[in-house]
């Protein structure tokens, strides 16, 4: 099969050559371009030289472990990350997801199940990119300064102020607040809010959006963010731009 630039590229990072060869052979037959790395150093070399869509990353690597690599990867890139480990411990999964991983599988794994996870993650990433492009287009159509209640949100400079006071926001808080001010007085589901921000993990148990909204309620008027049980959240303010 001839390789094309349209084929998704998967980087397999595992210190076991047999596992790398198994995954490479299987995913290449399924139409993917597959790169290999035995440790973190090899991973960064491959990552810097070629475009990578998704990384399958073993937690138990020699040298720098997979969890630390996950954190650094996520700080540099929005690449898809699936963690792979030989231990079925919930704490590893929780820490991995907190570090920025999108999914998690435990050895031994079924190749067909892993293929489904890869396809689903790449599909979610594509949806997020489309939603972010739409959000950027909306921002470009808006004036830089949006006002609501006694707040002013400068979209280009990512600055939120209340009178003379500047309220510091994290990237996640700014993205979520921007999604709300661009869709005021509309009920937005968690799934929709995830699509409008950088969050891709759509696990039904994921509470990331809830946590960020709780932080926004602590920084702004809490009543601005209305919980609509069973549906999502509504931004109650009247917005002026």
C-alpha positions as CSV (number, residue, x, y, z in Angstrom):
1,X,0.0,0.0,0.0
2,X,1.4,3.4,-1.0
3,X,1.7,5.9,1.8
4,X,0.1,9.3,1.4
5,X,0.2,12.5,3.4
6,X,-3.5,12.0,4.1
7,X,-2.9,8.9,6.2
8,X,-3.0,9.5,9.9
9,X,0.4,9.1,11.5
10,X,0.7,7.1,14.7
11,X,3.8,7.2,16.9
12,X,4.3,4.0,19.0
13,X,6.5,4.6,22.0
14,X,7.3,1.3,23.8
15,X,10.6,-0.2,25.0
16,X,9.5,-3.7,23.9
17,X,10.5,-4.2,20.2
18,X,8.0,-7.1,19.8
19,X,5.0,-4.8,20.8
20,X,6.2,-2.0,18.5
21,X,6.5,-4.5,15.6
22,X,3.0,-5.9,16.3
23,X,1.4,-2.5,16.5
24,X,3.3,-1.2,13.4
25,X,2.3,-4.2,11.3
26,X,-1.4,-4.1,12.4
27,X,-2.0,-0.4,12.0
28,X,-0.1,-0.2,8.7
29,X,-2.5,-2.8,7.3
30,X,-5.4,-0.6,8.5
31,X,-4.1,2.3,6.5
32,X,-2.1,4.2,9.1
33,X,1.5,5.5,8.9
34,X,3.4,4.2,11.9
35,X,6.5,5.5,13.5
36,X,8.4,3.8,16.4
37,X,10.3,5.0,19.4
38,X,11.9,3.0,22.2
39,X,12.1,5.8,24.8
40,X,11.5,9.4,25.4
41,X,14.6,10.6,23.5
42,X,13.6,8.6,20.4
43,X,10.0,10.0,20.8
44,X,11.1,13.6,20.8
45,X,13.4,13.0,17.8
46,X,10.5,11.5,15.8
47,X,8.1,14.1,17.0
48,X,10.3,17.0,15.9
49,X,11.0,15.6,12.4
50,X,7.6,14.5,11.3
51,X,3.9,15.4,11.7
52,X,2.3,13.0,14.3
53,X,-1.5,12.8,14.8
54,X,-1.5,10.4,17.7
55,X,0.9,8.9,20.2
56,X,0.5,5.5,21.8
57,X,2.7,5.9,24.9
58,X,3.8,3.2,27.3
59,X,3.9,4.4,30.9
60,X,6.7,2.2,32.1
61,X,9.6,3.4,29.9
62,X,13.3,3.5,30.7
63,X,14.5,6.9,31.7
64,X,11.7,9.5,31.7
65,X,8.5,7.7,32.4
66,X,5.3,7.9,30.2
67,X,3.4,10.1,32.6
68,X,6.1,12.8,32.6
69,X,6.3,12.6,28.8
70,X,2.5,13.0,28.6
71,X,2.6,16.2,30.6
72,X,5.4,17.6,28.5
73,X,3.7,16.5,25.2
74,X,0.5,18.2,26.2
75,X,2.3,21.4,27.1
76,X,3.8,21.5,23.6
77,X,1.0,20.0,21.4
78,X,-2.6,19.1,21.0
79,X,-1.6,15.6,19.6
80,X,-3.8,12.7,20.6
81,X,-2.3,10.6,23.4
82,X,-3.3,7.1,24.4
83,X,-1.5,5.7,27.4
84,X,-0.5,2.0,27.5
85,X,0.5,0.2,30.7
86,X,0.8,-3.3,32.1
87,X,-0.8,-2.3,35.4
88,X,-4.5,-2.1,35.8
89,X,-4.4,0.6,38.5
90,X,-7.1,3.3,38.7
91,X,-4.6,5.8,40.1
92,X,-2.4,5.5,36.9
93,X,-5.4,6.2,34.8
94,X,-6.5,9.2,36.8
95,X,-3.0,10.7,36.9
96,X,-2.5,10.1,33.2
97,X,-5.8,11.8,32.3
98,X,-4.9,14.7,34.6
99,X,-1.5,15.0,32.8
100,X,-3.4,15.5,29.5
101,X,-3.8,12.0,28.0
102,X,-7.0,11.4,26.0
103,X,-7.4,7.7,26.6
104,X,-5.9,4.7,28.4
105,X,-5.5,1.0,27.7
106,X,-4.1,-1.9,29.7
107,X,-1.8,-4.7,28.5
108,X,-2.7,-7.2,27.2
109,X,-5.1,-5.4,24.8
110,X,-7.1,-6.5,21.8
111,X,-5.8,-4.9,18.6
112,X,-9.3,-4.4,17.3
113,X,-10.3,-2.6,20.5
114,X,-7.2,-0.4,20.3
115,X,-8.1,0.4,16.6
116,X,-11.6,1.5,17.6
117,X,-10.1,3.8,20.3
118,X,-7.7,5.3,17.9
119,X,-10.4,5.9,15.3
120,X,-12.7,7.5,17.9
121,X,-10.0,9.7,19.3
122,X,-8.9,11.0,15.8
123,X,-12.6,11.6,15.1
124,X,-13.0,13.6,18.3
125,X,-9.9,15.6,17.5
126,X,-11.3,16.5,14.1
127,X,-14.6,17.7,15.6
128,X,-12.7,19.8,18.1
129,X,-10.6,21.4,15.3
130,X,-13.7,22.2,13.3
131,X,-15.4,23.7,16.4
132,X,-12.3,25.8,17.2
133,X,-12.2,27.1,13.6
134,X,-15.8,28.1,13.9
135,X,-15.1,29.8,17.3
136,X,-12.2,31.7,15.7
137,X,-14.4,32.8,12.9
138,X,-17.0,34.0,15.4
139,X,-14.3,35.9,17.4
140,X,-13.1,37.5,14.2
141,X,-16.6,38.7,13.4
142,X,-16.9,40.2,16.9
143,X,-15.5,43.4,18.2
144,X,-12.5,42.8,20.5
145,X,-14.3,44.0,23.6
146,X,-17.4,42.2,24.9
147,X,-19.3,43.6,28.0
148,X,-21.7,41.9,30.3
149,X,-22.9,42.8,33.7
150,X,-20.0,44.9,35.2
151,X,-17.3,42.9,33.3
152,X,-15.4,43.5,30.1
153,X,-13.8,40.7,28.2
154,X,-11.1,41.6,25.6
155,X,-11.0,38.6,23.3
156,X,-7.8,39.3,21.5
157,X,-5.7,40.0,24.6
158,X,-7.6,37.4,26.7
159,X,-8.1,40.0,29.4
160,X,-11.1,40.1,31.8
161,X,-11.7,43.1,33.9
162,X,-14.2,44.4,36.4
163,X,-13.9,48.1,36.6
164,X,-10.3,48.8,37.2
165,X,-9.6,45.3,38.5
166,X,-8.1,42.6,36.2
167,X,-9.3,39.1,36.8
168,X,-6.7,36.4,35.9
169,X,-8.0,33.5,33.9
170,X,-6.4,30.2,33.0
171,X,-6.5,29.2,29.3
172,X,-9.3,26.7,30.1
173,X,-11.3,29.4,32.0
174,X,-10.9,31.9,29.2
175,X,-12.0,29.4,26.5
176,X,-15.0,28.4,28.4
177,X,-16.0,32.0,29.3
178,X,-15.6,33.0,25.6
179,X,-17.8,30.1,24.6
180,X,-20.5,31.4,27.0
181,X,-20.3,35.0,26.0
182,X,-20.6,34.1,22.3
183,X,-23.7,32.0,23.0
184,X,-25.5,34.0,25.8
185,X,-28.8,32.8,27.2
186,X,-28.5,29.5,25.4
187,X,-28.4,26.0,27.1
188,X,-25.0,24.4,26.1
189,X,-24.4,20.7,26.9
190,X,-21.1,19.5,28.3
191,X,-20.4,17.9,25.0
192,X,-20.9,21.2,23.1
193,X,-18.8,23.1,25.6
194,X,-16.0,20.5,25.1
195,X,-16.2,21.0,21.4
196,X,-15.9,24.8,21.8
197,X,-12.8,24.4,23.9
198,X,-9.6,22.4,23.9
199,X,-11.1,19.5,25.9
200,X,-11.4,16.3,23.9
201,X,-12.1,13.6,26.5
202,X,-15.8,12.9,26.1
203,X,-16.0,10.1,28.7
204,X,-19.5,10.3,30.2
205,X,-17.9,10.4,33.7
206,X,-15.7,13.3,32.8
207,X,-16.4,16.4,35.0
208,X,-13.8,18.7,33.5
209,X,-16.4,21.3,32.4
210,X,-18.0,21.2,35.9
211,X,-14.7,21.9,37.6
212,X,-13.9,24.9,35.3
213,X,-17.4,26.4,35.8
214,X,-17.0,26.1,39.5
215,X,-13.7,28.0,39.2
216,X,-15.5,30.7,37.1
217,X,-18.3,31.0,39.6
218,X,-15.6,31.7,42.3
219,X,-14.0,34.4,40.1
220,X,-17.2,36.0,38.7
221,X,-20.8,36.4,39.8
222,X,-21.9,32.8,40.5
223,X,-25.4,33.4,39.2
224,X,-24.1,34.1,35.7
225,X,-23.7,30.3,35.2
226,X,-27.0,28.6,35.5
227,X,-27.2,24.8,35.8
228,X,-30.0,23.3,33.7
229,X,-30.3,19.9,35.1
230,X,-30.1,17.1,32.6
231,X,-29.2,19.5,29.8
232,X,-26.1,21.5,30.6
233,X,-25.4,25.2,31.5
234,X,-26.8,28.6,30.5
235,X,-25.0,31.9,30.6
236,X,-27.6,34.3,31.9
237,X,-26.0,37.7,31.2
238,X,-27.0,40.1,28.4
239,X,-24.0,40.6,26.3
240,X,-23.0,43.8,24.5
241,X,-20.3,44.1,21.9
